Amino acid sequence: MLILGVSSDDKGTQLEALVHTELESQGYVEVYSNVVGSGGNELDVTAKRKFAVIGTEHVTPVVCEAKAYQDPVNLPTWQKFLGKLFIQRSETPVAIGILVALSGVNGNVRGSYESLRKKDGSLFVFDGRNLLDRAREAGAIASEDKVIQTVQEQFRRGFFGVEPAYYGGGFFWVVRWNDEEYSVVNAYGSRLLEHDVENLRKSLEGSISGKLVATDEARAQAEARHNIKVGLIGRLLQGGTVAAGDSTKEDEREAFESLADEPYSHTENGQLRLVPANELDALGIARFFTSLFESTISVKHLAFMTGRRHDPYVRRLIDTLSEQQAGFTLDEGDRLSLQAVAPFFPSVWATLAQPMQLITTHRTTAPGLTDEATLMSDRNTFWDEIIKVVRQDFMNVFLRGFLYDHLGVADLDEVIEVKVKSKGGVVGTMKTKTRTAIRQLSDELVGEAGTRHALIRMLSTVAEPWEDSHPDPIPLEIATNGGTASAPAAEVSSDTAPLPEA
């Protein structure tokens, strides 16, 4: 564990503060730091443990030294600590002695401690691992495995490792990207706000070698690398090949190597190619779609959708639905509807490629209880989720122009029926039917944000989209407005409500 600090003295102060907090949390009282006792005996931390013995208060003093050294504590430092403890015990023989050595102790000290410990049960040595274990038990910091998972989900880039750190009363994790760069995240692996990172900058730079990369910057770098990877996938989908020597740029070489390791692609004579959809198993086809959305991507990289080159992969994903969703199935009519709709909506791909917990959990834990009624309930759950993400993609401020101009998706018709039931029967039925449309704005109506496609609530008398005329498509780079997409889809823009009527 790292104790951060602007200087060596600051690191020592931080460790003392952590020990101070830990002792208080365990019920010790009168906890003080930097105490000078009789005879000039300087102690890092002192405390008292008070408890009643048949109506009489018994007090046990604690003498603690905290060493935030980078190297293990050596014999002279250990002997100095013992000297301070023995001075205290000359006045109070029951005093407890605690040495907190952040980096542990060396072999000589360990041998001395183990020998003394056989006769002295009030002598203790702790290191950074002990403090970290206590913090984890208290919920002040997440486990390393959980943090690694969170960092991978947020940044989607390779890293050397993570290391816990403490400063100013809080825990953090240092993420090492390589030998030269690192970032800092909170105790649970999530990004810190920019001003929080700046508050830590001096202590980080005083403790860690290398360049501090702000988490927003690290995420932006990860997104840029991911867009390169998705761009290569788009080229492969459109029938192209990618050679290892096509680019001398490091990010592009990294994207090539990443794709070469994926189960849905392979290299042959230095050329990267996609595995045909019908040759991919359930894991391979799921990985194909989840890898597309490991980070936010530019909508322009979805241009392969216009040629429908991804359709065989979407169909293959639907063919493996039962394997993806723990045995769940659709009837033939529903399967055909899903097969027709899914290619238009990227968030549907990501949803199908991941286990739906409300469906898979009970099918995994109690497979024998899956009857016809449960299947019908699961199918309702399935369509609820699919409809939700279709609606999200349709309303996505960046994606909707691409859907309208280049894929021809124009309207969503929705019918909702709600029956209110009492114990005696149906109280009443409420039914709504709405039609929401994407339409292209004329130049004079384009707002400052550059949004060129509006959502409109259509009246029932308006012609169907196939009966109406439509303007020429806006070029892809303009229609997408330089926007990004993610799956599940990005949050719906505020300009979707309320909807104007037409």
DASULFEN-V370669 format. One record per backbone hydrogen bond with DSSP energy under -0.5 kcal/mol. NH is the residue of the N-H (numbers start at 1). CO is the residue of the C=O. E is the energy in kcal/mol with one decimal. If there is no record, write none. Layout:
# DASULFEN-V370669
nh = [NH & NH]
co = [CO & CO]
e = [E & E]
This chain:
# DASULFEN-V370669
nh = [2 & 4 & 4 & 5 & 11 & 12 & 13 & 14 & 15 & 16 & 17 & 18 & 19 & 20 & 21 & 22 & 23 & 24 & 25 & 26 & 26 & 27 & 28 & 29 & 32 & 32 & 34 & 35 & 37 & 37 & 40 & 41 & 42 & 43 & 44 & 45 & 46 & 47 & 48 & 49 & 50 & 51 & 53 & 56 & 58 & 60 & 61 & 62 & 63 & 64 & 64 & 65 & 67 & 68 & 73 & 78 & 79 & 80 & 81 & 82 & 83 & 84 & 85 & 86 & 87 & 88 & 89 & 90 & 91 & 91 & 92 & 95 & 96 & 97 & 98 & 99 & 100 & 100 & 101 & 101 & 102 & 102 & 104 & 106 & 110 & 111 & 112 & 113 & 114 & 115 & 116 & 117 & 118 & 118 & 119 & 120 & 121 & 123 & 124 & 126 & 128 & 128 & 130 & 131 & 132 & 133 & 134 & 135 & 136 & 137 & 138 & 139 & 140 & 141 & 142 & 147 & 148 & 149 & 150 & 151 & 152 & 153 & 154 & 155 & 156 & 156 & 160 & 161 & 163 & 165 & 166 & 167 & 170 & 172 & 173 & 174 & 175 & 175 & 176 & 176 & 177 & 177 & 178 & 182 & 183 & 185 & 186 & 187 & 189 & 192 & 196 & 197 & 198 & 199 & 200 & 200 & 201 & 202 & 204 & 205 & 206 & 207 & 208 & 211 & 213 & 213 & 214 & 218 & 219 & 220 & 221 & 222 & 223 & 224 & 225 & 226 & 227 & 228 & 229 & 230 & 231 & 232 & 233 & 234 & 235 & 236 & 237 & 238 & 239 & 240 & 242 & 244 & 246 & 253 & 254 & 255 & 256 & 257 & 258 & 259 & 260 & 261 & 261 & 262 & 265 & 266 & 268 & 271 & 272 & 273 & 275 & 279 & 280 & 285 & 286 & 287 & 288 & 289 & 290 & 291 & 292 & 293 & 293 & 294 & 297 & 299 & 301 & 302 & 303 & 305 & 306 & 307 & 308 & 309 & 311 & 313 & 314 & 315 & 316 & 317 & 318 & 319 & 320 & 321 & 323 & 324 & 325 & 326 & 327 & 328 & 335 & 336 & 337 & 338 & 339 & 340 & 341 & 342 & 343 & 344 & 345 & 346 & 348 & 349 & 350 & 351 & 352 & 353 & 354 & 357 & 359 & 360 & 361 & 363 & 364 & 365 & 366 & 369 & 370 & 371 & 375 & 376 & 377 & 378 & 379 & 380 & 381 & 382 & 383 & 384 & 385 & 386 & 387 & 388 & 389 & 390 & 391 & 392 & 393 & 394 & 395 & 396 & 400 & 402 & 403 & 404 & 405 & 406 & 407 & 407 & 408 & 409 & 410 & 412 & 414 & 414 & 416 & 418 & 420 & 420 & 421 & 422 & 425 & 427 & 428 & 430 & 432 & 434 & 436 & 437 & 438 & 439 & 441 & 445 & 446 & 446 & 447 & 450 & 454 & 456 & 457 & 458 & 458 & 462 & 467 & 468 & 468 & 478 & 479 & 480 & 481 & 482 & 483 & 485 & 493 & 496 & 497 & 500 & 502]
co = [164 & 2 & 166 & 203 & 7 & 8 & 9 & 10 & 11 & 12 & 13 & 14 & 15 & 16 & 17 & 18 & 19 & 20 & 21 & 22 & 23 & 24 & 23 & 48 & 30 & 46 & 44 & 43 & 35 & 41 & 37 & 38 & 40 & 35 & 64 & 64 & 32 & 62 & 29 & 60 & 48 & 58 & 56 & 53 & 51 & 49 & 59 & 47 & 96 & 45 & 62 & 98 & 100 & 66 & 104 & 74 & 75 & 76 & 77 & 78 & 79 & 80 & 81 & 82 & 83 & 84 & 85 & 86 & 87 & 88 & 88 & 92 & 61 & 122 & 63 & 124 & 65 & 98 & 99 & 126 & 67 & 100 & 101 & 73 & 106 & 107 & 108 & 109 & 110 & 111 & 112 & 113 & 114 & 115 & 116 & 116 & 119 & 120 & 97 & 99 & 101 & 102 & 127 & 127 & 128 & 129 & 130 & 131 & 132 & 133 & 134 & 136 & 135 & 135 & 187 & 143 & 144 & 145 & 146 & 147 & 148 & 149 & 150 & 151 & 151 & 152 & 176 & 176 & 174 & 172 & 2 & 170 & 167 & 165 & 185 & 163 & 173 & 183 & 161 & 174 & 175 & 181 & 181 & 211 & 175 & 173 & 190 & 171 & 186 & 184 & 193 & 193 & 194 & 195 & 196 & 197 & 197 & 198 & 200 & 201 & 202 & 204 & 204 & 180 & 182 & 211 & 212 & 214 & 215 & 216 & 217 & 218 & 219 & 220 & 221 & 222 & 223 & 224 & 225 & 226 & 227 & 228 & 229 & 230 & 231 & 232 & 233 & 234 & 236 & 235 & 272 & 270 & 243 & 249 & 250 & 251 & 252 & 253 & 254 & 255 & 256 & 257 & 258 & 259 & 262 & 273 & 271 & 268 & 242 & 266 & 264 & 276 & 277 & 281 & 282 & 283 & 284 & 285 & 286 & 287 & 288 & 289 & 290 & 291 & 485 & 483 & 298 & 299 & 300 & 302 & 303 & 304 & 305 & 304 & 308 & 310 & 310 & 311 & 312 & 313 & 314 & 315 & 316 & 318 & 320 & 320 & 321 & 323 & 322 & 325 & 331 & 332 & 333 & 334 & 335 & 336 & 337 & 338 & 339 & 341 & 342 & 344 & 345 & 345 & 346 & 347 & 348 & 349 & 351 & 355 & 356 & 356 & 357 & 359 & 360 & 361 & 362 & 366 & 367 & 369 & 371 & 372 & 373 & 374 & 375 & 376 & 377 & 378 & 379 & 380 & 381 & 382 & 383 & 384 & 385 & 386 & 387 & 388 & 389 & 390 & 391 & 392 & 396 & 398 & 399 & 400 & 401 & 402 & 402 & 403 & 404 & 403 & 408 & 436 & 412 & 434 & 432 & 430 & 418 & 428 & 419 & 425 & 422 & 420 & 420 & 418 & 416 & 414 & 412 & 456 & 410 & 454 & 452 & 442 & 442 & 443 & 451 & 447 & 439 & 437 & 500 & 435 & 456 & 459 & 464 & 464 & 465 & 475 & 475 & 476 & 478 & 477 & 480 & 297 & 395 & 493 & 494 & 455 & 457]
e = [-2.8 & -0.6 & -2.2 & -1.2 & -2.2 & -2.2 & -2.4 & -2.4 & -2.3 & -2.3 & -2.1 & -2.1 & -2.6 & -2.7 & -2.4 & -2.3 & -2.7 & -2.0 & -2.1 & -1.0 & -0.6 & -1.6 & -2.2 & -2.9 & -0.6 & -2.5 & -2.8 & -2.2 & -0.6 & -3.7 & -1.4 & -0.9 & -0.8 & -3.5 & -0.5 & -2.2 & -2.5 & -1.5 & -2.2 & -2.6 & -0.5 & -2.2 & -3.6 & -1.4 & -3.5 & -2.6 & -0.5 & -2.8 & -3.2 & -2.4 & -0.5 & -2.3 & -3.2 & -0.6 & -2.7 & -2.0 & -2.8 & -2.1 & -2.0 & -2.5 & -2.2 & -1.8 & -2.2 & -2.8 & -2.0 & -1.9 & -2.5 & -1.2 & -0.5 & -1.3 & -2.5 & -1.9 & -2.8 & -2.9 & -2.8 & -2.3 & -3.2 & -0.5 & -0.7 & -3.0 & -2.6 & -0.7 & -2.1 & -2.4 & -2.6 & -2.4 & -2.2 & -3.0 & -2.5 & -1.8 & -2.5 & -2.7 & -0.8 & -0.6 & -1.3 & -1.7 & -0.5 & -1.0 & -2.6 & -2.8 & -0.5 & -1.7 & -0.6 & -1.5 & -2.4 & -2.6 & -2.0 & -2.1 & -2.4 & -2.4 & -1.7 & -1.2 & -2.5 & -0.7 & -2.4 & -2.2 & -2.7 & -2.0 & -2.3 & -2.9 & -2.4 & -2.1 & -2.0 & -2.7 & -0.6 & -1.6 & -2.7 & -1.0 & -2.0 & -2.7 & -1.6 & -2.4 & -1.5 & -2.7 & -2.2 & -3.1 & -0.6 & -3.1 & -2.7 & -0.6 & -0.7 & -1.6 & -1.5 & -2.2 & -2.3 & -2.6 & -2.9 & -0.6 & -1.9 & -0.5 & -0.5 & -2.0 & -2.2 & -1.8 & -1.0 & -0.5 & -0.9 & -0.5 & -2.6 & -3.1 & -1.6 & -1.5 & -2.8 & -3.8 & -3.4 & -0.6 & -0.6 & -2.6 & -2.7 & -2.3 & -2.4 & -2.2 & -2.7 & -2.3 & -2.3 & -2.4 & -2.4 & -1.5 & -1.9 & -2.8 & -2.4 & -1.9 & -2.1 & -2.6 & -1.9 & -2.3 & -2.7 & -1.7 & -1.5 & -2.4 & -1.2 & -1.9 & -2.0 & -2.2 & -2.6 & -2.1 & -2.3 & -2.5 & -2.3 & -2.5 & -2.3 & -0.9 & -0.6 & -1.5 & -1.2 & -2.6 & -2.7 & -1.6 & -3.4 & -2.9 & -3.1 & -1.9 & -1.6 & -2.5 & -1.9 & -2.3 & -1.7 & -1.5 & -2.5 & -2.3 & -0.7 & -0.7 & -0.8 & -0.9 & -3.0 & -1.8 & -1.7 & -2.4 & -1.3 & -2.5 & -1.6 & -0.8 & -1.2 & -1.2 & -0.9 & -0.8 & -2.0 & -2.8 & -2.0 & -2.1 & -2.2 & -2.3 & -1.3 & -1.7 & -0.6 & -2.2 & -2.4 & -0.7 & -3.8 & -1.3 & -2.5 & -2.1 & -2.0 & -2.7 & -2.3 & -1.6 & -2.1 & -2.7 & -0.5 & -1.9 & -1.5 & -0.6 & -1.4 & -1.0 & -1.7 & -2.0 & -2.6 & -1.7 & -1.0 & -0.8 & -1.9 & -3.1 & -1.9 & -0.9 & -2.0 & -2.5 & -2.2 & -1.8 & -1.2 & -1.2 & -2.3 & -2.2 & -2.0 & -2.7 & -2.3 & -1.9 & -2.3 & -2.7 & -2.4 & -2.3 & -1.9 & -2.3 & -2.8 & -1.8 & -2.0 & -2.2 & -2.4 & -1.9 & -2.4 & -2.4 & -1.9 & -1.2 & -2.6 & -0.5 & -2.3 & -2.5 & -2.7 & -1.9 & -0.8 & -0.8 & -0.6 & -2.4 & -0.5 & -2.6 & -0.5 & -3.1 & -2.6 & -3.4 & -0.5 & -2.9 & -0.6 & -3.5 & -0.5 & -3.3 & -1.4 & -3.2 & -2.9 & -2.7 & -2.7 & -2.9 & -2.9 & -2.2 & -3.0 & -1.7 & -0.6 & -1.0 & -0.7 & -1.6 & -2.3 & -2.8 & -3.2 & -2.8 & -0.8 & -1.4 & -1.8 & -0.7 & -0.7 & -1.3 & -2.9 & -2.3 & -0.9 & -0.6 & -2.6 & -3.7 & -0.6 & -1.5 & -1.3 & -0.7 & -1.5]
